[in-house]
Amino acid sequence: HELAAACTEFDHQDPELRILRYPMPDLDYLPYQPNPEFSAHEKLGIEAQFRSIVQQFSPDLVIAGRESYASVVIPLARTAGLPCVQLLRGSPTSQIIAGTYPKGLGEAFIRCLQSADAVIAVSEFMAGEIRERGVSQAFCIPNAVDTGHFRPSDRGGEILSDLDLPTGAPIVLSPSNLLPRKRPLDLLRAAEIALLEEPSLQFVFLGDGTDAEKFASAVRRSPARENLHLLGWRPYQDMPALLNAADLVVMTSESEGMSRACIETMACGTLLIASDIPPARELIDEGRSGLLFPVGDCPALAERILWAVGH
């Protein structure tokens, strides 16, 4: 009921958007780990809505906004004689590039992309890697944020008041879902190291996901648990205030398309520390517009956090 109410409110915000929905059994947190049952539900829902949309609106262009839609939407557009654009935001494209996605499924995905009229990736790295795999019509349009909402503000502290954090304590924020490729345990381990030198640090974790229970258990067992705070999932409209409330933001992902959370952090003027992956290097000039650390190197991350707090 809460979801239905939220959807209705969203629909009314802009009457020019006509939104048709279909039911799904669950949220797919892991599009980079193929789930045949989920894919079957998704395929049925999209096919039914697609036919209705074509009949009712006679569209001029079809845009598939999620990589997992490609194998369904692109063939449907081709059958209907409509041009089709596929967007690439991260998964499973990043895993295909890294060689960690099932080979046969990855090759089928690339063949599907080759039949789209255009493929738009959110980072130059991703677009270049896909072109090298034979998708010549791939190019980059980077992620963007609304700087009317994401901008520096001194009102952010109010949103963390319920945590009763020590006055003046440095706040390290992790605005990331708790998924394997996001590597949340890396920041937990780095926090334990950094707190040995700077015990005033407070670490705040946002997000939900398949590793939420595992991560919460690790936090409860941690010797640093008094300085670790789990906020769970928070509405997107809270993000500008949360990013402004932090002294620094840490992103520990092993792969991303182009993290919107990173861009939002920078737009708020909050210091960003991110894992040293190609899309992050497109955003961060090391030591000038942010800090990078080697993926999975918890002592190096702790060192960056301590340096940032000290400067």
Secondary structure, 3 states (H helix, E strand, C coil): CHHHHHHHHHHHHCCCCCCCCCCCCCCCCCCCCCCHHHHHHHHHHHHHHHHHHHHHHCCCCEEECCHHHHHHHHHHHHHCCCCEEEEECCCCHHHHHHCCCCHHHHHHHHHHHHCCCEEEECCHHHHHHHHHCCCCCEEECCCCCCCCCCCCCCCHHHHHHHHCCCCCCCEEEEECCCCHHHCHHHHHHHHHHHHHHCCCCEEEEECCCCCHHHHHHHHHHCCCHHHEEEEECCCHHHHHHHHHHCCEEEECCCCCCCCHHHHHHHHCCCEEEEECCHHHHHHCCECCCEEEECCCCHHHHHHHHHHHHHC
